[in-house]
């Protein structure tokens, strides 16, 4: 999943959204995140509905919920044959098919086909986060040195001005 980390170690860890971003997500959605399709037992998002492997596959289950926050696995899932591309596609499809609002915390990869198609080609707004090494919670605790890539908050929905107002403090 990330450079310099043992695959077995990475696969056994749950990488969770840092509190300052969870607070902004709750503020954006007026305290009501209705779906977290990438949840785990350490998540602090506290969505009304949480999908977590192996019980519920967030890519296969319904996303017909009004407000969705996604912090997907950043690496390739060899068992399921999925990548970040599949999650970005699902974000776009959920918005287009159901009219739902989706926020996604994802690695920046502006040179990739999936970013060109599902972010630049479909999302309403993007905040490129100032944190150079986003410090995720790992298994419920501060992950230490931080992620080895830049991250962005991506939004699909009608509230561009609200997104800009809330997320401008984290990036441009």
C-alpha positions in Angstrom: 0.0 0.0 0.0 2.7 2.5 0.9 6.4 2.6 0.2 8.7 1.3 2.9 6.0 -0.7 4.7 5.5 -4.4 4.9 2.4 -5.6 3.0 1.3 -7.9 5.9 1.6 -5.0 8.3 -0.3 -2.6 6.1 -3.1 -5.1 5.4 -3.6 -5.7 9.2 -4.0 -2.0 9.9 -7.1 0.3 9.6 -6.2 3.7 8.3 -8.8 6.2 9.6 -9.5 9.9 8.8 -7.8 12.4 11.1 -10.1 14.1 13.6 -9.7 17.6 12.1 -11.1 16.4 8.7 -13.8 14.3 10.4 -14.9 17.5 12.2 -15.0 19.4 8.8 -16.9 16.6 7.2 -19.5 16.7 9.9 -19.7 20.4 9.6 -20.2 20.2 5.9 -23.0 17.6 6.2 -24.6 19.4 9.1 -23.6 16.6 11.5 -25.2 13.9 9.4 -23.0 11.5 7.6 -25.5 8.8 6.5 -23.0 6.4 4.9 -19.4 5.4 5.4 -18.8 2.6 2.9 -15.2 2.1 4.1 -15.6 1.9 7.8 -13.8 -0.2 10.4 -13.9 -0.7 14.1 -11.5 2.2 14.7 -13.3 4.8 12.6 -14.4 8.1 14.3 -16.7 9.2 11.4 -19.7 7.7 13.2 -21.9 7.5 10.1 -25.5 6.3 10.5 -24.7 3.3 8.2 -21.2 1.8 8.1 -20.0 -0.8 5.7 -17.0 -2.8 6.8 -15.2 -5.8 5.3 -15.6 -8.7 5.5 -19.2 -8.3 6.5 -20.3 -5.8 3.8 -18.3 -4.8 0.7 -18.7 -1.1 0.3 -18.2 -1.3 -3.5 -21.0 -3.8 -4.0 -23.6 -2.5 -1.5 -26.0 0.3 -2.2 -24.9 4.0 -1.9 -28.4 5.4 -2.0 -27.9 7.6 1.1 -28.1 11.4 1.1 -24.6 12.1 2.5 -21.6 9.9 2.0 -18.1 10.1 3.2 -15.4 7.8 1.7 -11.9 7.3 2.8 -11.1 4.3 0.6 -8.2 1.9 0.6 -5.4 3.6 -1.3 -3.7 0.5 -2.5 -4.7 -2.4 -4.6 -6.9 -5.1 -3.0 -5.5 -8.2 -4.6 -8.2 -10.5 -3.1 -11.1 -8.5 -4.6 -9.1 -7.1 -7.6 -10.0 -3.5 -6.8 -8.1 -0.2 -6.8 -8.8 3.5 -5.9 -10.2 3.8 -9.5 -13.2 1.6 -8.5 -13.9 3.8 -5.5 -13.8 7.0 -7.5 -16.1 5.5 -10.1 -18.5 4.4 -7.3 -18.5 8.0 -5.9 -19.3 9.4 -9.4 -22.0 6.8 -10.1 -23.7 7.3 -6.7 -23.9 11.1 -7.3 -25.2 10.7 -10.9 -27.7 7.8 -10.2 -29.1 8.9 -6.8 -28.3 12.6 -6.6 -26.4 12.0 -3.3 -23.6 14.2 -1.9 -20.2 12.5 -1.7 -17.0 13.6 0.0 -13.9 11.5 -0.6 -10.5 11.7 1.0 -8.1 10.3 -1.7 -4.5 10.4 -2.8 -3.6 13.0 -5.4 -2.9 11.4 -8.7 -3.7 14.1 -11.3 -1.8 12.3 -14.1 -4.0 9.1 -13.9 -6.9 8.1 -16.0 -9.2 7.7 -13.0 -8.5 11.3 -11.8 -9.1 12.7 -15.3 -12.4 10.7 -15.6 -13.9 10.7 -12.2 -12.5 13.7 -10.4 -11.7 16.4 -13.1 -14.4 15.0 -15.4 -17.2 14.5 -12.8 -16.6 16.0 -9.4 -18.0 19.4 -8.3 -14.9 20.5 -6.4 -11.5 19.5 -5.1 -9.4 20.8 -2.2 -5.8 19.8 -2.5 -4.8 19.5 1.2 -1.9 21.5 2.6 -0.8 18.7 4.9 2.3 17.4 3.1 2.1 14.1 5.0 -1.4 13.6 6.2 -1.3 11.8 9.6 -4.0 9.2 9.5 -5.2 7.4 12.6 -3.8 3.8 12.4 -5.8 1.3 14.4 -7.3 4.1 16.4 -4.1 6.0 17.2 -2.0 8.7 15.6 -0.1 7.0 12.8 3.1 8.9 13.4 5.1 10.1 10.4 2.2 10.4 8.0 1.2 9.3 4.5 3.9 9.3 1.8 1.6 11.1 -0.7 -0.4 14.2 -1.0 -4.2 13.9 -0.5 -7.3 15.8 -1.6 -10.9 16.1 -0.5 -13.1 15.6 -3.5 -16.8 16.6 -3.6 -19.7 15.4 -5.8 -22.8 17.5 -5.1 -24.6 20.8 -5.5 -23.1 22.8 -2.6 -19.9 24.1 -4.2 -19.9 27.3 -2.2 -20.3 25.5 1.1 -17.5 23.1 0.2 -15.2 26.0 -0.6 -16.1 27.8 2.6 -15.4 24.8 4.9 -12.4 23.2 3.1 -10.5 26.3 2.1 -8.8 26.3 5.5 -7.2 22.9 4.6 -6.2 23.5 1.1 -6.8 25.1 -2.3 
